[in-house]
Structures are given as structure tokens and as C-alpha cells.
Amino acid sequence: MNTLHEIEQALSELTRSEKAQLLQWIARDLGDAFPGIESTPGVSGGEPCIVRTRIPVWVLVRARQLGMAEADLLRSYPGLRAEDLANAWAYYRVHRDEIEAQIADNEAA
């Protein structure tokens, strides 16, 4: 029996109140999750990147700050999709200080 099946069985035994508490825990756990963005040690210095690529979020944010249009970004990075840009912008809104520090570090290098 796999873990999800075990959880499904256990879930049926919980009260509504317990299910609500569980849902809150899950939402809290996923609250900082950004689909399409991943940080992998050893890939681009561990910086958050677009999945399936090695394109760091800071590169896209900086290009946008310099006036590059989304259509131009998509043309410049053929593996990139519009949803990847939306994920990058969402990540930046929540992690602005982190991304700004990465931009500063890379421009100083």
C-alpha cells in the first residue's frame, strides 16, 4: 500500500475539525511553493531557476527592469513559456530582496 492510499484511509477517519486543521497545515506548507521555480544545489549557484532550464529568476527580472518585453524574453529563450514568466514574476514579488541581492551580486562580479 502506498503512502497516498494510507493517507486517504486515515483521512476518512478524521472529524471535520481535524480535516480543517490538516488543510491549514498543508496550505502553510505549500504557501512558499512556486510551481515552475526550483533551487537546486550545483545548478546556477543554487539560485532559483525556471524548471527545465538553467535560467535564473534574477536574469529575467533584470531583463524586464531594463525594459525587455515579455515577447522578447520568450524569443530570446526558446525553451521559456509565458507561464514561466508569470511564475518568475510571482516569485519576485514574494522574494524581492533575495532577487535584488542576486542582481547586485552578479552585476558586481
Backbone torsions as a table, in degrees:
resi	resn	phi	psi	omega
1	MET	NA	133.3	-178.6
2	ASN	-87.9	168.7	-174.4
3	THR	-60.8	-43.9	-179.6
4	LEU	-61.9	-38.2	178.2
5	HIS	-65.4	-41.0	177.4
6	GLU	-62.6	-40.8	178.8
7	ILE	-65.1	-41.7	178.4
8	GLU	-59.0	-42.8	178.9
9	GLN	-65.2	-44.6	-179.6
10	ALA	-65.3	-36.3	179.9
11	LEU	-60.5	-37.2	-179.3
12	SER	-66.9	-17.8	-179.2
13	GLU	-93.8	-6.5	-178.5
14	LEU	-83.1	153.2	173.6
15	THR	-78.7	168.2	177.8
16	ARG	-59.6	-39.8	179.6
17	SER	-63.0	-44.0	178.9
18	GLU	-65.2	-38.7	177.2
19	LYS	-63.4	-40.0	178.2
20	ALA	-63.4	-41.7	177.9
21	GLN	-63.4	-42.8	178.6
22	LEU	-61.3	-42.9	179.0
23	LEU	-61.6	-40.3	177.0
24	GLN	-62.2	-42.5	178.6
25	TRP	-62.3	-44.0	-179.1
26	ILE	-64.6	-44.5	179.3
27	ALA	-61.5	-41.3	178.5
28	ARG	-63.7	-40.9	-179.8
29	ASP	-65.3	-36.5	-178.2
30	LEU	-89.5	-8.0	-174.4
31	GLY	-56.9	-29.4	-178.7
32	ASP	-104.0	16.8	-179.7
33	ALA	-89.3	136.5	177.8
34	PHE	-126.1	104.3	179.9
35	PRO	-60.9	137.3	178.3
36	GLY	90.1	-5.1	178.8
37	ILE	-122.9	131.0	177.9
38	GLU	-142.8	147.5	174.8
39	SER	-113.4	119.6	-178.1
40	THR	-122.9	121.1	177.4
41	PRO	-54.4	134.8	178.9
42	GLY	88.3	-6.7	177.3
43	VAL	-114.7	117.6	-179.2
44	SER	51.5	41.3	178.1
45	GLY	66.3	19.1	-179.6
46	GLY	78.3	5.9	179.8
47	GLU	-71.6	151.6	178.4
48	PRO	-63.6	128.2	-177.2
49	CYS	-127.2	163.4	172.9
50	ILE	-72.3	131.5	178.9
51	VAL	-59.3	155.4	-177.3
52	ARG	70.3	-1.2	-177.7
53	THR	-137.3	177.7	171.3
54	ARG	-116.7	30.0	-178.4
55	ILE	-89.6	111.7	179.0
56	PRO	-69.6	147.3	178.7
57	VAL	-58.3	-39.2	-176.8
58	TRP	-61.1	-32.8	179.6
59	VAL	-63.6	-44.5	-179.7
60	LEU	-67.8	-42.3	179.4
61	VAL	-62.4	-44.7	-178.9
62	ARG	-64.9	-40.5	177.8
63	ALA	-60.5	-41.8	178.8
64	ARG	-65.5	-40.8	178.5
65	GLN	-62.0	-31.7	-179.9
66	LEU	-84.1	3.3	173.6
67	GLY	99.9	6.5	179.8
68	MET	-73.2	129.8	179.9
69	ALA	-76.2	155.9	178.9
70	GLU	-58.9	-39.5	179.6
71	ALA	-61.2	-38.3	178.4
72	ASP	-68.5	-38.6	176.7
73	LEU	-61.7	-43.6	-179.9
74	LEU	-64.9	-35.3	176.3
75	ARG	-71.5	-37.3	-177.6
76	SER	-71.9	-29.1	-179.7
77	TYR	-122.3	87.6	-174.0
78	PRO	-56.9	-26.7	180.0
79	GLY	-80.8	-6.5	-176.6
80	LEU	-84.6	143.8	177.4
81	ARG	-118.7	161.7	-179.7
82	ALA	-57.8	-38.4	179.7
83	GLU	-65.9	-28.0	176.5
84	ASP	-64.9	-40.2	178.3
85	LEU	-66.2	-42.0	178.0
86	ALA	-60.0	-41.3	177.8
87	ASN	-65.2	-40.2	179.4
88	ALA	-64.1	-43.3	-179.2
89	TRP	-66.6	-39.0	178.3
90	ALA	-64.2	-43.3	178.9
91	TYR	-60.9	-43.7	-179.3
92	TYR	-62.2	-41.3	179.9
93	ARG	-58.4	-37.4	-177.4
94	VAL	-86.3	-31.2	-174.9
95	HIS	-118.1	40.6	-175.9
96	ARG	-53.7	-48.0	-177.0
97	ASP	-62.0	-42.7	179.1
98	GLU	-60.7	-47.5	-177.2
99	ILE	-68.9	-41.0	178.0
100	GLU	-62.3	-37.6	177.4
101	ALA	-65.7	-39.7	178.0
102	GLN	-65.1	-39.7	177.6
103	ILE	-62.1	-48.1	-179.0
104	ALA	-61.4	-45.2	-179.7
105	ASP	-60.5	-43.4	-177.1
106	ASN	-74.3	-29.0	176.5
107	GLU	-76.7	-27.4	178.4
108	ALA	-78.2	-20.9	-176.1
109	ALA	-73.4	NA	NA
